Amino acid sequence: MEKIAILVVYYGEFPPYFDLWIRSCEYNQTIDFFIVTDNKFDDLPDNVKIINITLDEFRKLAEKKLHKKVRIDYPYKLCDFKPLYGHILEDYLSDYDYWGHCDVDLIFGDLRRFFSEYKINKYDRFLHLGHLSLYKNTPECKEYYKLDGSACGNWEEVVTNPRNFLFDEWSGVYGIYHKNNISMFEERIFADISMIYKRFRLALDDPNYNKQVFYWENGHIYRKYWIDGKSFKEEFIYIHFKKRKFNKEGFDASTTTAFYIGPEGFTEKTASATMDDVKKINPYYGEKYELKELRHMQWEEKKEWWKKRINQLWKRE
């Protein structure tokens, strides 16, 4: 069984529901989670470990490991450094076969089950988006970020420029792995919730159902849905809800064994999911309502594009 470490480098106030993130880590006992932060924590699970350093200390460590002056003017810039964590934090990772980076606006399911089912050891990179990616902990793989293929410039430009390039996403290391034919697992085995709609719907072309509800239960992430009155259930490796502004859960995160995850946040689950739970947790407002939400998002994107375009033309003059 591969030894795996997953890293979070986070500065600032953690989201109110962070205890639920910790709870989902706790159920993944065979995986170690490292939180690099200047925050203090008490009573963490044995597999959740803290590396207490300041943002400036992290910057200095990055400069030492990369042999280059870097710019980390604000915490969000750390997204560009995610694919480099295996290099920057290598002193903490020598005992592991894989290391990964993740976000905290998600809840983990049974990670080990999916790593085994989809044979993580066949890939240099397992999962392809910034919210969770794992890399083989070899000297070669640790420095693949230096290869050609990034649409946002080479790694040196990324780490020395204060603006955010999304180097951990499609425009960065994803392109590097594709251009250089490096093995990468990129099936959508996660529940990636769309930002467009109020209710919880999966993003892009992932299948959705009018009656569906998502929940965490005993270390697993499930979606239960109904078609013609018949219920079905499927499991995901994690659920990612894209920075939605949720309040702290109204139940004890340290002891809970099941909770729903929906557009209003988290609700403790005490019985089998029913269609009544869909109405309360994740109601469907109808096709016309969701089409209106889609059109609104498209209009906002057009407005943003025109603003940038006008600014560009204005600067030329």
C-alpha positions in Angstrom: 0.0 0.0 0.0 1.5 3.3 -1.1 2.4 5.8 1.7 0.6 9.1 0.9 0.8 12.6 2.3 -1.6 15.4 1.3 -0.6 19.1 2.0 -2.5 22.2 2.7 -0.6 25.5 2.8 -3.1 28.0 4.3 -2.7 31.5 5.8 -5.6 33.5 7.2 -8.8 32.4 8.9 -10.0 28.9 8.0 -13.6 28.6 6.9 -16.2 28.1 9.7 -16.8 24.5 8.7 -13.1 23.5 8.8 -13.8 21.0 11.6 -15.8 18.9 9.1 -12.8 18.9 6.7 -10.8 17.6 9.7 -13.4 15.0 10.4 -13.2 13.7 6.8 -9.4 13.5 7.1 -9.7 11.5 10.3 -11.7 8.8 8.5 -8.8 8.4 6.1 -6.5 6.9 8.7 -3.9 5.4 6.3 -3.2 8.8 4.8 -1.3 11.7 6.5 -2.4 15.3 6.1 0.0 18.2 6.7 -1.4 21.7 7.3 1.3 24.4 6.8 0.0 27.5 8.6 0.6 30.0 11.4 -2.7 29.1 13.0 -2.8 27.0 16.2 -4.9 23.8 16.7 -5.7 21.5 19.6 -6.8 17.9 19.7 -6.2 17.0 16.0 -6.5 13.4 14.8 -3.2 11.4 14.7 -3.0 11.5 10.9 -3.4 15.3 10.7 -0.1 17.1 11.4 0.7 20.8 11.7 3.8 22.5 10.3 3.7 25.9 12.1 5.6 28.5 10.0 4.6 32.0 8.9 3.9 33.0 5.3 7.2 34.8 5.2 9.1 31.7 6.5 7.4 29.6 3.8 8.5 32.2 1.2 12.1 32.0 2.5 12.0 28.2 2.4 10.7 28.3 -1.2 13.5 30.6 -2.2 16.0 28.3 -0.6 14.7 25.2 -2.3 14.1 26.9 -5.7 17.3 29.0 -5.7 15.3 32.0 -6.8 13.6 35.0 -5.3 9.8 34.5 -5.3 6.8 36.7 -4.9 4.0 35.6 -2.4 2.4 39.0 -1.7 -0.9 37.5 -0.6 -2.1 34.0 0.5 -4.1 33.2 -2.7 -0.8 33.4 -4.7 0.0 30.0 -3.0 -2.2 28.3 -5.7 0.6 28.8 -8.2 3.1 27.1 -5.8 1.0 23.9 -5.3 2.7 21.8 -7.9 6.0 22.8 -6.4 5.2 21.7 -2.8 6.9 18.4 -3.4 10.1 20.3 -4.0 9.7 23.1 -1.4 8.5 20.8 1.4 10.6 17.7 0.4 12.2 17.5 3.8 8.8 16.4 5.3 8.0 14.0 2.5 10.9 11.6 2.2 9.0 8.7 3.6 6.1 8.9 1.2 5.4 7.3 -2.2 3.0 10.0 -3.2 2.4 13.6 -2.1 -0.6 15.8 -2.9 -2.1 19.2 -2.5 -5.7 20.0 -1.8 -8.2 22.8 -1.0 -10.3 23.1 2.1 -13.6 23.9 0.4 -14.3 20.2 0.1 -15.0 17.1 2.1 -13.1 13.9 1.5 -14.7 10.5 1.0 -12.9 7.2 1.1 -9.7 8.2 -0.7 -7.9 4.9 -0.3 -10.8 3.0 -2.0 -10.5 5.2 -5.1 -6.7 5.1 -5.1 -6.8 1.3 -5.1 -9.7 0.9 -7.6 -8.1 3.2 -10.2 -4.6 2.0 -9.5 -2.8 5.2 -8.4 0.6 3.5 -8.9 0.2 3.5 -12.6 0.3 7.3 -12.8 2.8 10.1 -12.1 -0.1 12.4 -11.4 -3.4 11.2 -10.0 -6.3 13.7 -10.5 -5.8 16.8 -12.6 -7.4 19.8 -10.9 -6.1 22.1 -8.2 -8.6 21.0 -5.5 -6.9 17.6 -5.2 -3.9 16.3 -7.1 -1.3 13.7 -6.1 2.2 13.3 -7.6 4.6 10.3 -7.5 7.4 11.2 -5.1 10.3 10.6 -7.3 13.2 13.1 -8.2 12.0 13.3 -11.8 8.3 13.8 -11.0 9.1 16.4 -8.4 10.5 18.7 -11.0 8.1 18.1 -14.0 6.7 21.6 -13.4 9.9 22.9 -15.0 9.1 21.4 -18.4 7.5 23.2 -21.4 3.8 23.1 -22.0 2.3 25.7 -19.6 0.1 28.2 -21.2 0.8 30.8 -18.5 4.5 31.0 -18.9 7.4 29.0 -17.5 7.6 28.2 -13.8 10.2 31.0 -13.2 7.9 33.7 -14.5 5.1 32.2 -12.4 6.9 32.3 -9.1 8.6 35.7 -9.5 5.5 37.6 -10.6 3.0 38.7 -7.9 -0.2 38.0 -10.0 -1.9 34.7 -9.9 -1.5 32.4 -13.0 -3.6 29.4 -11.9 -0.5 27.3 -12.4 -2.1 24.4 -10.6 -5.0 24.2 -13.1 -5.6 23.7 -16.8 -3.3 26.5 -17.9 -0.4 25.3 -16.0 0.8 21.8 -15.0 -2.1 20.1 -16.8 -0.7 21.4 -20.1 2.8 20.3 -19.1 1.8 16.8 -18.4 -0.1 16.5 -21.7 2.6 18.0 -23.9 5.2 15.7 -22.4 3.1 12.6 -22.4 3.4 12.1 -18.7 1.0 9.6 -17.2 -2.0 11.4 -15.5 -5.3 10.1 -14.2 -8.0 12.6 -15.1 -11.4 10.8 -14.8 -14.0 12.9 -13.0 -14.5 10.6 -10.0 -15.3 13.6 -7.7 -18.4 15.6 -7.1 -17.4 19.1 -8.4 -20.4 21.4 -7.6 -21.2 24.0 -10.2 -20.9 27.7 -9.3 -23.7 28.7 -11.6 -26.7 27.2 -9.9 -28.1 27.7 -6.4 -28.9 24.1 -5.9 -26.1 21.5 -5.8 -25.5 20.4 -9.4 -22.4 18.8 -10.8 -20.3 21.0 -13.1 -19.6 20.7 -16.8 -21.1 17.6 -18.5 -21.3 15.5 -15.4 -24.8 13.9 -15.1 -27.4 15.5 -12.9 -30.9 14.6 -11.7 -33.9 16.6 -10.7 -34.1 14.8 -7.4 -30.6 14.4 -5.9 -28.9 15.0 -2.6 -25.3 14.8 -1.5 -24.0 13.6 1.9 -21.0 12.3 3.9 -21.5 9.1 5.9 -18.9 7.1 7.8 -16.1 8.4 5.7 -17.8 8.1 2.3 -19.2 10.8 0.0 -22.5 9.8 -1.7 -25.1 11.2 -4.0 -28.6 9.6 -3.7 -31.0 10.3 -6.6 -34.4 9.2 -7.8 -35.6 8.4 -11.3 -39.3 7.6 -11.8 -39.6 7.0 -8.0 -36.7 4.5 -7.9 -33.7 5.4 -5.8 -30.0 5.0 -6.8 -26.8 5.8 -4.9 -23.2 6.5 -6.2 -20.0 7.2 -4.4 -17.4 10.0 -5.1 -13.8 10.4 -3.9 -14.7 13.9 -2.5 -17.1 16.7 -2.9 -15.9 20.2 -3.9 -18.3 23.1 -3.3 -16.1 25.9 -4.7 -15.8 28.5 -1.9 -19.5 28.8 -1.0 -20.1 30.9 2.0 -21.3 28.4 4.6 -21.7 29.0 8.3 -20.4 26.7 11.0 -22.2 23.4 11.3 -24.9 23.2 14.0 -23.8 19.9 15.3 -20.7 18.3 16.9 -18.2 17.9 14.0 -15.9 15.8 16.2 -18.4 13.0 16.7 -20.8 13.1 13.7 -21.0 10.1 11.5 -23.2 11.5 8.8 -24.3 14.9 7.4 -25.9 16.4 4.3 -24.1 18.9 2.2 -26.3 21.4 0.3 -26.6 25.0 -0.8 -27.5 26.2 2.7 -24.6 24.3 4.3 -24.5 21.3 6.5 -27.3 19.3 8.1 -26.7 16.3 10.4 -28.1 13.1 8.8 -29.8 10.7 11.2 -31.8 8.4 8.9 -31.8 7.1 5.3 -32.1 9.8 2.7 -35.6 10.3 1.2 -37.2 12.6 -1.4 -38.4 14.7 1.5 -34.7 15.4 2.3 -34.2 16.6 -1.3 -37.0 19.1 -0.8 -35.4 20.4 2.4 -31.7 20.1 1.5 -31.3 20.5 -2.3 -34.7 21.4 -3.9 -35.1 21.5 -7.7 -36.6 24.8 -8.8 -37.4 23.7 -12.4 -35.8 23.9 -15.8 -36.8 27.5 -16.5 -35.3 28.7 -13.2 -32.0 27.0 -13.9 -31.9 28.3 -17.4 -32.4 31.8 -16.0 -29.4 31.2 -13.6 -27.3 30.0 -16.6 -28.2 33.1 -18.7 -27.3 35.4 -15.8 -23.9 33.8 -15.4 -23.3 34.1 -19.1 -24.3 37.8 -19.0 -22.0 38.5 -16.1 -19.1 36.9 -18.0 -19.8 39.0 -21.1 -19.8 42.2 -18.9 -16.5 41.2 -17.4 -15.0 40.6 -20.8 -16.1 44.0 -22.1 -14.8 45.7 -19.0 -11.3 44.2 -19.6 -11.5 45.0 -23.3 -12.4 48.7 -22.8 -9.6 49.0 -20.2 -7.1 47.6 -22.7 -8.2 50.0 -25.4 -8.2 52.9 -23.0 -4.6 52.2 -21.9 -3.5 52.1 -25.6 -4.7 55.6 -26.0 
